């Protein structure tokens, strides 16, 4: 989820902590727990700072080790240790418990996005992405904001947030039902598909669709059970030439391939002897473009001239990113 949603989830969990008599009977403990749930709801996304280095590192590692099983165990211990120094008379066990729940909730809800997490590390580096909730879901965010406002205006936070979470659980179940209906509709529309990605958008009934058959890639949108296929690409194996193999060794393209499950390729030769190898993710079609790409320029001597990976919404901006000396 986005940072704003994680924040309101942390606040809501802090309000729900008042169901714990140890927290409800001690204002200092409540303050410490509120700080713990807010920090716990944010800390797994500390790896966002990797984007300051370059997109390749960010793509490879965002929602990776910071969302892993060891991290889920260590984050609450670290936060509790710090807060117990600041709030010396608080109950450490209960502070750790509610902070632990906040961290778990953060990682758990991220699993339901299309981006997903590597939550099974160190046992598996597989990306767990159920793809039923958009990264920012206005309904989930709005319900949390309503719950927080009701708390501010004097409603019992335990009752308020308990009801809110029951509604959200029902919402998640409904989203799974809708996604299943869309997948069945895709099967009826394409019939020979081998792999289907149905990803949510901010609009309740709108879904992104990307599918692969033995011979073609399909990209489209679904509104309810109505499937509109916008693009159809014939599948061709990427050439195994020295230039292509060199391009695929580049850190930007390697990061892209490690993250993208469905992409096509384009190879262009320029007059100056440079060859461009471009990989295009098919999951994120927007305004007739595919903004998530990885590009490498390789010269005749098999040197990487420049490369880039990331979300680009215009060809001009991509070419500027690909100037020699680009940090990405």
DARAMO-V48836 format. One record per residue. N is the residue number from 1. PSI is psi in radians with two decimals (NA if undefined). Layout:
BEGIN
<<N;PSI> <N;PSI>>
END
This chain:
BEGIN
<<1;2.94> <2;2.90> <3;-0.65> <4;-0.74> <5;-0.72> <6;-0.64> <7;-0.87> <8;-0.50> <9;-0.69> <10;-0.71> <11;-0.78> <12;-0.71> <13;-0.62> <14;-0.67> <15;-0.66> <16;-0.43> <17;-0.28> <18;-0.15> <19;-0.32> <20;2.00> <21;-0.61> <22;-0.64> <23;-0.74> <24;-0.51> <25;0.02> <26;1.95> <27;-0.59> <28;-0.74> <29;-0.67> <30;-0.75> <31;-0.75> <32;-0.75> <33;-0.70> <34;-0.74> <35;-0.69> <36;-0.74> <37;-0.61> <38;-0.81> <39;-0.73> <40;-0.52> <41;-0.24> <42;-0.56> <43;-0.57> <44;-0.38> <45;0.28> <46;-0.39> <47;-0.04> <48;-0.44> <49;-0.32> <50;-0.41> <51;-0.41> <52;-0.40> <53;-1.16> <54;2.85> <55;-0.58> <56;-0.82> <57;-0.72> <58;-0.83> <59;-0.70> <60;-0.61> <61;-0.26> <62;2.32> <63;0.49> <64;-1.85> <65;-0.49> <66;-0.24> <67;0.19> <68;2.99> <69;-0.81> <70;-0.66> <71;-0.72> <72;-0.56> <73;-0.60> <74;-0.63> <75;-0.87> <76;-0.61> <77;-0.78> <78;-0.79> <79;-0.75> <80;-0.70> <81;-0.75> <82;-0.82> <83;-0.53> <84;-0.41> <85;-0.69> <86;-0.78> <87;1.42> <88;-0.41> <89;0.16> <90;2.81> <91;1.94> <92;-0.70> <93;-0.82> <94;-0.58> <95;-0.78> <96;-0.73> <97;-0.86> <98;-0.56> <99;-0.72> <100;-0.75> <101;-0.65> <102;-0.74> <103;-0.78> <104;-0.76> <105;-0.71> <106;-0.93> <107;-0.68> <108;-0.83> <109;-0.48> <110;-0.46> <111;-0.48> <112;-0.09> <113;2.91> <114;-0.51> <115;-0.81> <116;-3.01> <117;2.93> <118;1.00> <119;-0.26> <120;-0.05> <121;2.51> <122;0.08> <123;-0.48> <124;2.46> <125;0.17> <126;2.42> <127;2.16> <128;1.88> <129;1.80> <130;-0.39> <131;0.69> <132;-0.29> <133;2.30> <134;2.71> <135;-0.71> <136;2.01> <137;1.97> <138;-0.51> <139;-0.81> <140;-0.78> <141;-0.78> <142;-0.71> <143;-0.70> <144;-0.73> <145;-0.71> <146;-0.77> <147;-0.73> <148;-0.72> <149;-0.73> <150;-0.68> <151;-0.78> <152;-0.63> <153;0.26> <154;0.00> <155;2.63> <156;2.08> <157;-0.58> <158;-0.83> <159;-0.77> <160;-0.89> <161;-0.46> <162;-0.81> <163;-0.73> <164;-0.77> <165;-0.56> <166;-0.70> <167;-0.74> <168;-0.66> <169;-0.77> <170;-0.65> <171;-0.74> <172;-0.75> <173;-0.75> <174;-0.68> <175;-0.68> <176;-0.71> <177;-0.77> <178;-0.74> <179;-0.71> <180;-0.69> <181;-0.69> <182;-0.73> <183;-0.69> <184;-0.65> <185;-0.64> <186;-0.73> <187;-0.72> <188;-0.55> <189;-0.63> <190;-0.76> <191;-0.71> <192;0.37> <193;2.52> <194;-0.44> <195;2.26> <196;2.35> <197;2.09> <198;1.90> <199;2.51> <200;2.84> <201;-3.11> <202;-0.31> <203;2.32> <204;-0.79> <205;-0.03> <206;2.33> <207;2.53> <208;2.46> <209;2.26> <210;2.30> <211;2.75> <212;2.28> <213;-3.00> <214;-0.43> <215;-0.35> <216;2.73> <217;2.51> <218;2.39> <219;2.32> <220;-2.84> <221;2.69> <222;2.39> <223;1.86> <224;-2.18> <225;0.13> <226;2.10> <227;2.20> <228;2.00> <229;2.05> <230;-0.67> <231;2.53> <232;2.11> <233;2.30> <234;2.41> <235;2.22> <236;2.33> <237;2.46> <238;2.34> <239;2.44> <240;1.20> <241;2.81> <242;-0.64> <243;-0.80> <244;-0.75> <245;-0.64> <246;-0.75> <247;-0.72> <248;-0.29> <249;-0.30> <250;2.53> <251;-0.56> <252;-0.79> <253;-0.64> <254;-0.70> <255;-0.72> <256;-0.86> <257;-0.61> <258;-0.38> <259;-0.63> <260;2.15> <261;-0.20> <262;1.83> <263;2.78> <264;3.02> <265;2.72> <266;2.43> <267;2.22> <268;2.44> <269;2.26> <270;2.84> <271;-0.44> <272;0.16> <273;0.02> <274;2.43> <275;2.32> <276;2.22> <277;2.09> <278;2.24> <279;2.37> <280;2.00> <281;2.29> <282;0.04> <283;-0.27> <284;0.74> <285;2.27> <286;2.13> <287;0.83> <288;0.23> <289;2.81> <290;1.65> <291;-0.34> <292;1.92> <293;2.90> <294;2.29> <295;2.39> <296;2.40> <297;2.19> <298;2.29> <299;-3.12> <300;-0.38> <301;0.22> <302;0.66> <303;2.42> <304;1.95> <305;-0.85> <306;2.88> <307;2.89> <308;2.60> <309;2.53> <310;-2.98> <311;2.05> <312;2.24> <313;0.12> <314;2.55> <315;-0.61> <316;-0.76> <317;-0.65> <318;-0.77> <319;-0.60> <320;-0.68> <321;-0.48> <322;0.13> <323;2.61> <324;2.28> <325;0.04> <326;2.35> <327;-0.26> <328;NA>>
END
